[in-house]
């Protein structure tokens, strides 16, 4: 799959999530919003099943290397 094909698929999935009210519309395509309940469930699943590092609402631009709790 090409980069352009992957990009189109991501946009299509975003639109599907908006149609299911799992993502909320915003004024710009640069950011997305998620209902608090949906976000909390996503964080729970991601952290328990996949070991993802999640920090919501901080507007992180770079990997937080200074926090030792993320080393694992």
C-alpha angles and dihedrals in degrees: 000000000000125000089251091051091050091048091052091049091052091050090049092051091048089054090049090052090049090050089053091048091242090118125037125222120252136194091252135037090224093081137031133206129215129194110256093242093051090047092051092051091047091051091049093051094043095048097044103037103030106022094237121169109233129185112168126202099013100105092226114197098177139028108280098238095164094066110085093196089075096057095098 
